[in-house]
């Protein structure tokens, strides 16, 4: 799943704005920090569906599902909870 997670990081890095000096980390609050907006979510869902080769059930989404890269990876890509603080 590492390549999927790397692609997710790359996508977020390309869309995120006003990143802190330390850059993008897996625990950076994406929506709360206003690095991504709600307008990015449909694009993100499409990316996740492609990466996981399965649809995302939007009826099952919760407010915190897109908190940060670690949460997105765990929820949608089946990665472990401890992804470290890798920068994109």
N, C-alpha and C positions, 0 to 999 in steps of 0.2 A: 504493500500500500504506500510505500515511500514515494513512488513517482506520482501517485494521485495527490498525496499531501503536498509535494513540491509544486505540482500544477496549481493546486488551491492557493498556496502561498504566493505564487507568481501572479495569479489572477488578482488576488486581494492587493498586492503591491502595485499593480498597474491601475487599479481603480481608487485606492485609498488616497485621501488628501490630508494635508497637514500632519504628517507623521512626526512623532517626537524625534529628538536628536539620536536616540539609540536605535531608531528604525522600527521595522515591523517585527514583532515577536509573537509567539503563539498564544500569549495570554493578554495581548493588547485588546482592550474593549473596543470593538469595531463600530458598533452603532452608538453605544453610549458615549464614546469618544468623538463621535461624528466624523470618523474616518471613512465610513461607508454610510449611505443613506438608505431609506426604505426603497428608494427607486432602484437600488442595486440588487435587492432581494430576488426579483424574478430572474435576472441574469444569473445570479448565484445558484438558484435552484436548477436552472438548465445546465449549468456547469456540473453540479453535483450529480444530476441524473446521467450525464454523459460519463463522468468518472466512475460511477458505481454500476453503470449499465443496468439501471433499474429506476423506475419512477419514484419520485418523492411524493408521499401522500400529504398534500397540503392541509387536509382536514386534521392531521395529527401534529401539526407544527405548534410549538409553544414559544412564548415570548423570548426565552433565553437560548433558543436553539442556535442563534447566530451571534452569540456573545463575543466569541473570539475564535481563532483558528483551531485551538485545542478542542473546544466544544464542538465546532462544526465537524472536525475530523472524527471525533468519538461518536457523534450522533449519526452522521451520514456515511462515513467511510470506514467505520469499524476500527479505527486506530485506538491505541491505548490512551488512557487518561493522562499519562505523563509523556508529553511530547517534547519537553524541554522548552527552550526559549530561542529556537532557531530563527535567524533573521533572513528575510528574503532580499 
